[in-house]
Amino acid sequence: MTPPDTATPTSVDQPTDGRPPSADAQARLLLLIDVFSETKASKGIEGRMKLAKLDFLLRYPGHFRKLMSIRRPGTDIGEDPWLTGAIEQSMIRYRYGPWDPAYYALLGALTGKGLIEPKHEEAVATYRSTQAGHDVARVLAETESWRPVRERALLLRRHLNLSGGALKDLIYETFPDIVEADWGTHL
C-alpha cells in the first residue's frame, strides 16, 4: 500500500464526472489570469500552485476576508463576488492545499479558445491572457455579475501577488483546518 503522503488520488488528477468545464469557471479563471497579465512587465500567473491558491481566495470570500483582516487590516475588500455565497464546485484538499481537478480542462478550454497562452519555462507553467482574452475579460468585467470578481482579483494582485509556495504557506498558517484535512476532502 502506498503511504498517503506520496499517493496520488485519481480524482485529483482528472475530473471524474465527464462534464466539460463550465462557462462560469472559465470566465472566473480568465478574469483572474487577465488581471495578473495587465501590465507589460507582468508575466501573468506563474505556476498552477499560485493559480490554485489565488482562485481559492477568489472562490471563498470568507477565507479571503479572514486572511486580509490578518495580513492587511483596515483594507477595504469591497463587495463579495458571490452574492449568494454559493460556490459552483468546491475545491478539494490535495498535496499542496486547495485544488480543483477541473483546472486541466479549464486551462485547456481557455487555451483552445485562444483566450490564454501558457508558457513553460524550467518546469513552471505561466498563464497569460491573449489580446482576445483581454478583450473578453474587459467585456465580462463591465457586467454587474462579473465586476466584483474582477475587483476581487485586483485586490489579490495588489496584496497577495506572492509565489505559489508563499501563498500555500500563508493559507496553511491562516487556515490550519485545511492542513489537517485528509487528501480528497472537499473544502
LOKE-396924 format. One record per atom (N, C-alpha, C): residue in three letters; x, y, z; residue number from 1. Coordinates in steps of 0.05 Angstrom, whole numbers, always signed. Atoms other than C-alpha are relative to their C-alpha. Layout:
REM LOKE-396924
ALA,X,Y,Z,NUM
...
***
This chain:
REM LOKE-396924
MET,+17,-24,+0,1
MET,+0,+0,+0,1
MET,+18,+25,+0,1
THR,-15,-25,+2,2
THR,+26,+69,-18,2
THR,-6,+18,+24,2
PRO,+5,-19,-22,3
PRO,+35,+117,+41,3
PRO,-16,+24,-10,3
PRO,+17,-22,+9,4
PRO,-16,+174,+39,4
PRO,+15,+25,-9,4
ASP,-14,-25,+8,5
ASP,+38,+229,+32,5
ASP,+11,-3,-28,5
THR,-10,+2,+27,6
THR,+60,+200,-35,6
THR,-21,-10,-20,6
ALA,+22,+10,+18,7
ALA,-6,+173,-62,7
ALA,-11,+23,-16,7
THR,+13,-21,+17,8
THR,-39,+210,-119,8
THR,-28,-10,-6,8
PRO,+27,+8,+5,9
PRO,-114,+204,-117,9
PRO,-8,+6,-29,9
THR,+7,-4,+28,10
THR,-141,+194,-187,10
THR,-21,+22,-3,10
SER,+20,-21,+2,11
SER,-199,+241,-173,11
SER,+12,+28,-1,11
VAL,-13,-26,+0,12
VAL,-150,+298,-163,12
VAL,+14,+5,-28,12
ASP,-15,-3,+25,13
ASP,-112,+285,-228,13
ASP,-19,+5,-24,13
GLN,+18,-2,+22,14
GLN,-172,+280,-274,14
GLN,-29,+4,+10,14
PRO,+28,-2,-8,15
PRO,-245,+304,-269,15
PRO,-13,-27,-4,15
THR,+12,+27,+3,16
THR,-286,+241,-257,16
THR,-29,+1,-10,16
ASP,+28,-1,+7,17
ASP,-355,+266,-275,17
ASP,-4,+3,-31,17
GLY,+2,-1,+29,18
GLY,-340,+274,-350,18
GLY,-13,+26,-11,18
ARG,+12,-25,+10,19
ARG,-373,+343,-354,19
ARG,+21,+19,-11,19
PRO,-19,-20,+10,20
PRO,-340,+397,-396,20
PRO,+3,+23,+20,20
PRO,-4,-23,-18,21
PRO,-312,+457,-359,21
PRO,-22,+20,-4,21
SER,+22,-19,+2,22
SER,-367,+507,-343,22
SER,+9,+27,-10,22
ALA,-5,-27,+10,23
ALA,-371,+575,-376,23
ALA,+7,+19,+23,23
ASP,-6,-17,-23,24
ASP,-373,+608,-307,24
ASP,+28,-4,+11,24
ALA,-27,+6,-10,25
ALA,-310,+573,-284,25
ALA,+21,+11,-19,25
GLN,-19,-11,+20,26
GLN,-275,+592,-349,26
GLN,+1,+30,+3,26
ALA,+0,-30,-3,27
ALA,-297,+665,-340,27
ALA,+15,+8,+25,27
ARG,-13,-7,-25,28
ARG,-273,+666,-268,28
ARG,+31,-1,-3,28
LEU,-29,+3,+4,29
LEU,-204,+639,-287,29
LEU,+11,+20,-20,29
LEU,-9,-20,+19,30
LEU,-199,+685,-347,30
LEU,+3,+27,+13,30
LEU,-2,-26,-13,31
LEU,-213,+746,-305,31
LEU,+24,+1,+19,31
LEU,-23,+1,-19,32
LEU,-162,+724,-253,32
LEU,+27,+2,-16,32
ILE,-25,+0,+16,33
ILE,-108,+710,-305,33
ILE,+4,+27,-14,33
ASP,-3,-26,+14,34
ASP,-123,+774,-343,34
ASP,+9,+22,+19,34
VAL,-8,-20,-19,35
VAL,-116,+817,-281,35
VAL,+31,-2,+5,35
PHE,-28,+4,-5,36
PHE,-47,+787,-270,36
PHE,+17,+3,-25,36
SER,-13,-3,+26,37
SER,-30,+798,-344,37
SER,-1,+29,-10,37
GLU,+6,-27,+10,38
GLU,-49,+872,-349,38
GLU,+24,+18,-7,38
THR,-23,-18,+5,39
THR,+19,+905,-346,39
THR,+19,-14,-19,39
LYS,-20,+12,+19,40
LYS,+72,+895,-400,40
LYS,+22,-15,+15,40
ALA,-21,+12,-15,41
ALA,+122,+877,-346,41
ALA,-9,-27,+13,41
SER,+11,+24,-13,42
SER,+76,+822,-318,42
SER,+3,-24,-18,42
LYS,-1,+25,+15,43
LYS,+88,+751,-338,43
LYS,-26,-15,+1,43
GLY,+25,+14,-4,44
GLY,+18,+731,-317,44
GLY,+1,-14,+26,44
ILE,-1,+16,-25,45
ILE,+7,+678,-264,45
ILE,+20,-22,-4,45
GLU,-22,+20,+3,46
GLU,+69,+636,-254,46
GLU,-6,-24,+18,46
GLY,+4,+25,-14,47
GLY,+52,+565,-235,47
GLY,-29,-7,+7,47
ARG,+27,+9,-7,48
ARG,-10,+523,-224,48
ARG,-6,+2,+29,48
MET,+4,-2,-29,49
MET,+1,+525,-149,49
MET,-9,+29,+6,49
LYS,+8,-27,-4,50
LYS,-3,+601,-150,50
LYS,-29,+5,-10,50
LEU,+27,-3,+11,51
LEU,-64,+599,-195,51
LEU,-21,-13,+18,51
ALA,+19,+14,-17,52
ALA,-99,+549,-149,52
ALA,-4,+15,+26,52
LYS,+3,-14,-25,53
LYS,-85,+589,-86,53
LYS,-15,+27,-4,53
LEU,+14,-25,+6,54
LEU,-108,+655,-117,54
LEU,-30,-6,-6,54
ASP,+27,+8,+6,55
ASP,-170,+620,-144,55
ASP,-15,-8,+26,55
PHE,+12,+7,-26,56
PHE,-183,+591,-74,56
PHE,-10,+25,+14,56
LEU,+7,-25,-14,57
LEU,-183,+661,-45,57
LEU,-22,+15,-14,57
LEU,+21,-13,+16,58
LEU,-227,+686,-101,58
LEU,-27,-14,+4,58
ARG,+24,+16,-2,59
ARG,-277,+629,-94,59
ARG,-12,-1,+28,59
TYR,+9,+2,-28,60
TYR,-281,+630,-18,60
TYR,+3,+27,+14,60
PRO,-2,-27,-11,61
PRO,-295,+702,+4,61
PRO,+4,+2,+30,61
GLY,-4,+0,-29,62
GLY,-298,+684,+78,62
GLY,+29,-4,+7,62
HIS,-28,+5,-5,63
HIS,-227,+657,+75,63
HIS,+17,+25,-8,63
PHE,-14,-24,+9,64
PHE,-204,+718,+35,64
PHE,-3,+22,+21,64
ARG,+5,-21,-20,65
ARG,-236,+765,+86,65
ARG,+17,-4,+25,65
LYS,-16,+6,-24,66
LYS,-202,+730,+145,66
LYS,+29,+5,-5,66
LEU,-29,-4,+6,67
LEU,-134,+729,+111,67
LEU,+7,+30,-2,67
MET,-5,-29,+3,68
MET,-139,+803,+93,68
MET,-2,+14,+27,68
SER,+2,-13,-27,69
SER,-161,+822,+164,69
SER,+26,-5,+16,69
ILE,-25,+5,-14,70
ILE,-96,+790,+189,70
ILE,+23,+13,-14,70
ARG,-23,-9,+16,71
ARG,-49,+809,+133,71
ARG,+0,+30,-6,71
ARG,+3,-28,+8,72
ARG,-76,+878,+113,72
ARG,-25,+11,+15,72
PRO,+23,-10,-14,73
PRO,-123,+901,+169,73
PRO,-8,+28,-9,73
GLY,+10,-26,+8,74
GLY,-166,+960,+151,74
GLY,-3,+4,-30,74
THR,+2,-2,+29,75
THR,-163,+947,+76,75
THR,-30,-4,-8,75
ASP,+27,+3,+10,76
ASP,-230,+957,+41,76
ASP,+1,-22,-21,76
ILE,+0,+23,+18,77
ILE,-242,+890,+9,77
ILE,-24,-1,-19,77
GLY,+22,-2,+19,78
GLY,-304,+912,-28,78
GLY,-22,-21,+3,78
GLU,+24,+18,+1,79
GLU,-365,+871,-46,79
GLU,+9,-29,-5,79
ASP,-5,+28,+6,80
ASP,-363,+795,-43,80
ASP,-9,-6,-28,80
PRO,+8,+6,+27,81
PRO,-363,+769,-114,81
PRO,-22,-20,-3,81
TRP,+21,+20,+2,82
TRP,-411,+713,-99,82
TRP,-22,+7,+20,82
LEU,+21,-11,-18,83
LEU,-472,+747,-70,83
LEU,-17,-22,+13,83
THR,+16,+22,-11,84
THR,-508,+681,-58,84
THR,+17,-16,+20,84
GLY,-17,+16,-16,85
GLY,-448,+651,-23,85
GLY,+4,-28,-11,85
ALA,-2,+26,+11,86
ALA,-454,+591,-68,86
ALA,+25,-3,-17,86
ILE,-24,+6,+17,87
ILE,-392,+560,-100,87
ILE,-8,-22,-18,87
GLU,+9,+20,+20,88
GLU,-405,+522,-164,88
GLU,+11,-28,+5,88
GLN,-12,+26,-6,89
GLN,-357,+466,-146,89
GLN,+21,+5,+21,89
SER,-20,-4,-22,90
SER,-318,+460,-81,90
SER,+27,-11,-8,90
MET,-27,+9,+5,91
MET,-244,+453,-83,91
MET,+5,-23,+20,91
ILE,-7,+22,-17,92
ILE,-210,+393,-51,92
ILE,+28,+5,+12,92
ARG,-27,-1,-12,93
ARG,-150,+385,-5,93
ARG,+17,-20,-15,93
TYR,-19,+16,+14,94
TYR,-91,+359,-43,94
TYR,+27,+5,+12,94
ARG,-27,-1,-11,95
ARG,-16,+354,-33,95
ARG,+9,+28,+9,95
TYR,-8,-27,-7,96
TYR,-4,+430,-33,96
TYR,-23,+18,+7,96
GLY,+23,-16,-9,97
GLY,-71,+453,-6,97
GLY,-23,-1,-19,97
PRO,+24,+0,+17,98
PRO,-134,+473,-43,98
PRO,+6,-5,-29,98
TRP,-4,+7,+28,99
TRP,-140,+445,-113,99
TRP,-27,-7,-12,99
ASP,+24,+7,+15,100
ASP,-194,+436,-166,100
ASP,+8,-19,-22,100
PRO,-8,+19,+21,101
PRO,-189,+374,-210,101
PRO,-8,+10,-28,101
ALA,+9,-10,+26,102
ALA,-223,+414,-266,102
ALA,+21,+19,-12,102
TYR,-19,-19,+11,103
TYR,-162,+460,-275,103
TYR,+11,-7,-27,103
TYR,-12,+8,+26,104
TYR,-132,+419,-331,104
TYR,-19,+5,-23,104
ALA,+20,-4,+21,105
ALA,-197,+421,-371,105
ALA,-6,+29,-4,105
LEU,+5,-28,+2,106
LEU,-209,+494,-355,106
LEU,+22,+15,-15,106
LEU,-23,-13,+13,107
LEU,-140,+516,-375,107
LEU,+2,-9,-29,107
GLY,+0,+10,+28,108
GLY,-144,+472,-437,108
GLY,-21,+14,-17,108
ALA,+21,-13,+15,109
ALA,-210,+503,-457,109
ALA,+7,+29,-6,109
LEU,-8,-28,+4,110
LEU,-184,+575,-447,110
LEU,+22,+2,-21,110
THR,-22,+0,+20,111
THR,-121,+558,-487,111
THR,-11,-7,-27,111
GLY,+12,+8,+26,112
GLY,-161,+523,-542,112
GLY,-16,+22,-13,112
LYS,+15,-22,+10,113
LYS,-205,+584,-549,113
LYS,+17,+25,-7,113
GLY,-18,-23,+6,114
GLY,-144,+629,-556,114
GLY,-2,+22,+20,114
LEU,+4,-21,-20,115
LEU,-160,+667,-492,115
LEU,+23,+3,+19,115
ILE,-25,-2,-16,116
ILE,-97,+650,-453,116
ILE,+21,-15,-15,116
GLU,-23,+15,+12,117
GLU,-28,+627,-473,117
GLU,+18,-9,+23,117
PRO,-18,+10,-21,118
PRO,+10,+581,-427,118
PRO,+29,-1,-11,118
LYS,-28,+3,+7,119
LYS,+86,+583,-428,119
LYS,+13,-18,+21,119
HIS,-13,+18,-19,120
HIS,+130,+531,-397,120
HIS,+30,+6,+0,120
GLU,-28,-5,-3,121
GLU,+198,+552,-372,121
GLU,+10,-13,+25,121
GLU,-12,+14,-23,122
GLU,+240,+508,-327,122
GLU,-21,-13,+18,122
ALA,+20,+15,-14,123
ALA,+181,+464,-308,123
ALA,-21,+16,+14,123
VAL,+21,-17,-11,124
VAL,+137,+523,-289,124
VAL,-18,+10,-22,124
ALA,+19,-10,+20,125
ALA,+75,+538,-328,125
ALA,-9,+28,+8,125
THR,+9,-27,-5,126
THR,+58,+611,-334,126
THR,-24,+5,-18,126
TYR,+25,-5,+15,127
TYR,-12,+634,-356,127
TYR,-4,+30,-3,127
ARG,+3,-28,+6,128
ARG,-23,+700,-390,128
ARG,-23,+2,-20,128
SER,+22,-3,+19,129
SER,-85,+726,-426,129
SER,+11,+11,-27,129
THR,-6,-10,+27,130
THR,-80,+738,-501,130
THR,-16,+27,-4,130
GLN,+15,-24,+6,131
GLN,-107,+802,-533,131
GLN,-30,-7,-1,131
ALA,+28,+9,+1,132
ALA,-172,+764,-548,132
ALA,-10,-6,+28,132
GLY,+8,+6,-28,133
GLY,-174,+740,-476,133
GLY,-4,+25,+16,133
HIS,+2,-25,-14,134
HIS,-163,+810,-450,134
HIS,-26,+14,-9,134
ASP,+25,-13,+10,135
ASP,-220,+836,-495,135
ASP,-25,-13,+12,135
VAL,+23,+14,-13,136
VAL,-268,+782,-468,136
VAL,-1,+7,+29,136
ALA,+0,-7,-28,137
ALA,-246,+796,-397,137
ALA,-10,+28,+5,137
ARG,+9,-27,-3,138
ARG,-258,+870,-406,138
ARG,-31,+2,-3,138
VAL,+29,+0,+4,139
VAL,-329,+857,-432,139
VAL,-13,-13,+25,139
LEU,+11,+13,-24,140
LEU,-342,+809,-373,140
LEU,+0,+20,+23,140
ALA,-3,-18,-23,141
ALA,-316,+860,-323,141
ALA,-19,+24,+0,141
GLU,+19,-22,+2,142
GLU,-365,+912,-348,142
GLU,-28,-8,+8,142
THR,+26,+9,-8,143
THR,-424,+869,-327,143
THR,-3,+1,+30,143
GLU,+6,-1,-29,144
GLU,-457,+874,-259,144
GLU,+8,-26,+14,144
SER,-6,+26,-12,145
SER,-446,+799,-247,145
SER,+30,-4,+4,145
TRP,-29,+6,-1,146
TRP,-371,+797,-261,146
TRP,+17,+22,+10,146
ARG,-16,-22,-10,147
ARG,-348,+866,-239,147
ARG,+12,-6,+28,147
PRO,-12,+6,-26,148
PRO,-340,+844,-166,148
PRO,+22,-22,-1,148
VAL,-21,+20,+3,149
VAL,-299,+784,-189,149
VAL,+26,+13,-9,149
ARG,-23,-15,+9,150
ARG,-251,+829,-226,150
ARG,+12,+17,+22,150
GLU,-9,-16,-22,151
GLU,-247,+876,-167,151
GLU,+14,-16,+21,151
ARG,-13,+17,-20,152
ARG,-230,+819,-120,152
ARG,+27,-10,-12,152
ALA,-25,+9,+13,153
ALA,-177,+794,-170,153
ALA,+21,+23,+2,153
LEU,-18,-22,-3,154
LEU,-147,+864,-169,154
LEU,+11,+2,+28,154
LEU,-9,+0,-28,155
LEU,-143,+861,-93,155
LEU,+20,-23,+5,155
LEU,-19,+22,-2,156
LEU,-109,+794,-98,156
LEU,+27,+7,-12,156
ARG,-25,-9,+12,157
ARG,-57,+823,-146,157
ARG,+14,+21,+17,157
ARG,-12,-22,-16,158
ARG,-46,+884,-103,158
ARG,+12,-9,+26,158
HIS,-8,+6,-27,159
HIS,-40,+850,-36,159
HIS,+11,-29,+4,159
LEU,-8,+28,-3,160
LEU,-25,+776,-48,160
LEU,+14,-11,-25,160
ASN,-15,+9,+23,161
ASN,+19,+773,-110,161
ASN,+26,-12,+9,161
LEU,-23,+14,-11,162
LEU,+66,+723,-79,162
LEU,+5,-25,-17,162
SER,-5,+25,+14,163
SER,+97,+659,-104,163
SER,-21,-21,+9,163
GLY,+18,+21,-7,164
GLY,+55,+596,-104,164
GLY,+6,-12,+27,164
GLY,-8,+11,-26,165
GLY,+95,+568,-46,165
GLY,-6,+19,+23,165
ALA,+5,-19,-22,166
ALA,+89,+632,-5,166
ALA,-30,+1,+5,166
LEU,+29,+0,-4,167
LEU,+13,+633,-17,167
LEU,-9,-26,+14,167
LYS,+7,+25,-14,168
LYS,+9,+559,+4,168
LYS,+6,+2,+29,168
ASP,-8,-3,-28,169
ASP,+47,+574,+68,169
ASP,-18,+19,+15,169
LEU,+18,-19,-13,170
LEU,+3,+634,+83,170
LEU,-27,-12,+5,170
ILE,+26,+13,-3,171
ILE,-60,+594,+72,171
ILE,+2,-21,+22,171
TYR,-3,+20,-21,172
TYR,-33,+537,+116,172
TYR,+2,+13,+28,172
GLU,-3,-13,-26,173
GLU,-14,+586,+172,173
GLU,-27,+11,+9,173
THR,+25,-13,-7,174
THR,-82,+621,+169,174
THR,-23,-19,+4,174
PHE,+22,+20,-1,175
PHE,-126,+560,+160,175
PHE,+10,-28,+6,175
PRO,-11,+26,-7,176
PRO,-99,+501,+199,176
PRO,-19,-23,-6,176
ASP,+19,+21,+7,177
ASP,-163,+462,+184,177
ASP,+5,-11,-27,177
ILE,-6,+10,+27,178
ILE,-141,+457,+111,178
ILE,+24,-19,+2,178
VAL,-23,+17,-3,179
VAL,-74,+428,+132,179
VAL,-8,-27,+12,179
GLU,+9,+24,-14,180
GLU,-108,+378,+177,180
GLU,-19,-17,-15,180
ALA,+20,+15,+15,181
ALA,-159,+356,+125,181
ALA,+14,-22,-16,181
ASP,-11,+22,+16,182
ASP,-147,+289,+91,182
ASP,+0,+7,-30,182
TRP,+0,-4,+29,183
TRP,-129,+289,+18,183
TRP,-27,-9,-12,183
GLY,+25,+7,+12,184
GLY,-191,+289,-25,184
GLY,-24,+12,+14,184
THR,+22,-12,-15,185
THR,-233,+325,+27,185
THR,-10,+25,-14,185
HIS,+11,-24,+11,186
HIS,-280,+377,-2,186
HIS,+2,+23,+20,186
LEU,-4,-23,-18,187
LEU,-265,+446,+27,187
LEU,-25,+18,-1,187
***
